[in-house]
Amino acid sequence: MAPVHGVKTITTNVGWSVLSKTATFGLKFVTVPILARLLSPEEFGVVAVALTVVQFLAMIGGAGLTAALIMQHDADEETVHSVFWANLCMALLMSVCLYAWAAPLGSLMGAAESAPLLQVMALLIPLQLAGDVAYTLLAKRMNFSKDAMWSTISESVAAIVAVGMAYLGFGIWALVTQLFCSALIRLMGLYSAARYLPLPVIRPRKLTPLLGFSSGVMGSEIANFVTFQSPMIIIARLLGLADAGAYSVANRFASIPNQVVLTAVMGVLFPAFSHMGEDRKRRSEALMLSTQVTTVLLAPAMFGLWAVAEPAMRVIFGPAWAHAWPVLGLLALAKGIITPCSTFIPYLKGTGHGRALFWSAVIRAIVTTGAVALAAWYGTLVDAIIALCVVNAATLVGYSWAVFRVDNIPFFIGLLATSRSMINAMIMAVCVRISLTSLQARLDNDYYELAVGAVIGAMIYGALLLLTERPLLRKLLQLVRTRNAVAA
């Protein structure tokens, strides 16, 4: 019988995951701007294009088997070992294919210079997929504290190594080394934490029950990958590597809050929702609470970054990147619009609604790719990201409709409850932007402008939060009190 996981268990594991991401946030906040000052936009663009290919092949190689393994509560050791060897065989096959076809793939992506990098980075695919089963075992046990620890260690060490190599003049190889260090350290840590030793056992018949769910998950993940990575490829091909580098740097920085919160939340919620089974009441409670909390945390960060993007770009990345401040601001806006959807994908996956997940992802991928390509063809990098903002607004409505329909939640009631904090953040950001514009003559220093913007934004958002989200705040306070009482 599967263990029962309620809101308290979920919040504990989300806490561990968020803690690990927060620990690396400060380091990334420093290292990304340092690397941007040491490397050129073209170098960032080449690595970003190569990494896109590697991540895509690694995702296909996984075939969604580990996700299906989480859903199968009674999986035995033979099934686990069979999934490991199937993953590893696919990873090695993908790695060999990438090495052999690196040159034509690089040209196809609009970055012929990336061919040597692709051949080296092909080794990342088995490194990434080899750790999937160990992570899955930790996820099935809802033991995210150990994964959090090793994620923190791997990201921190890799970032320090990358900065050191960039200072020594290794150029793009600093970024490549960062990827390998992070993957290798995390791989060793996961196996140590999971206490898993692969045995030479493979039973194809054990994989058959997993294929139905895994194929749907793989299809949706491919579509999601296209959604998130197609802008990079389109920009590289239509606008050049310099614009691709500007997009990559701005996207890396704007994604840091998402990496802190969303990756932690999504990693925990998928196995948690899968354990809840048909208990719709607990499922709905966990869905609404997790969506509201992530929106409360993320929306002000993303919309606030949009409000102060111009001085932030000069302060963080230096004068060489100052021209790209609209890119940073619009990417933050695009990510802010989509924050209420952060829990919807793990919800649909964990509750077994593969068809709704698949078609939602496919439609989003097609619309995103088409809109960004059209905007880049007829306009500039800024036009392409504006198109991305429009698509994300439509995605918010579409995903909300799909999820609320599955869980029998009234659409407008659910949309208002999950988007209220985002609306507060939008109001706050507009007020900050207007305030900074009116005070610009007095604020002759970018650091002062950032500080004043942060203070004004915090005051406005705090007031709006107390005005509109008192029931949520009371619920969170009650959860904390209950947990403290149990601990005592």
Buried (B, 14 or more C-beta within 10 A) or exposed (E): EEEEBBBEBBBBBBBBBBBBBBBBBEBBEEBBBBBBBBBBBBBBBBBBBBBBBBBBBBBBBBBBBBBBBBBBEEBEEBBBBBBBBBBBBBBBBBBEBBBEBBBEBBEEBBBEBBBBBBBBBBBBBBBBBBBBBBBBBBBBEBBBBBBBBBBBBBBBBBBBBBBEBBEEEBBBBBBBBBBBBBBBBBBBBBBEBBEBEBEEBBEEEBBEEBBEBBBBBBBBBBBBBBBBBBBBBBBBBBBBBBBBBBBBBBBBBBBBBBBBBBBBBBBBBBBBBBBBBEEBEBBBBBBBBBBBBBBBBBBBBBBBBBBBBBBBBBBBBEEEBBEBBBBBBBBBBBBBBBBBBBBBBBBBBBBBBBEBBBBBBBBBBBBBBBBBBBBBEEBBBBBBBBBBBBBBBBBBEBBBBBBBEBBEBEEEEBBEBBBBBBBBBBBBBBBBBEBBEEBEEEBEEBEEBBBBBBEBBBEBBEEBBEEEBEEBEEBBEEBEEEEEEEEE
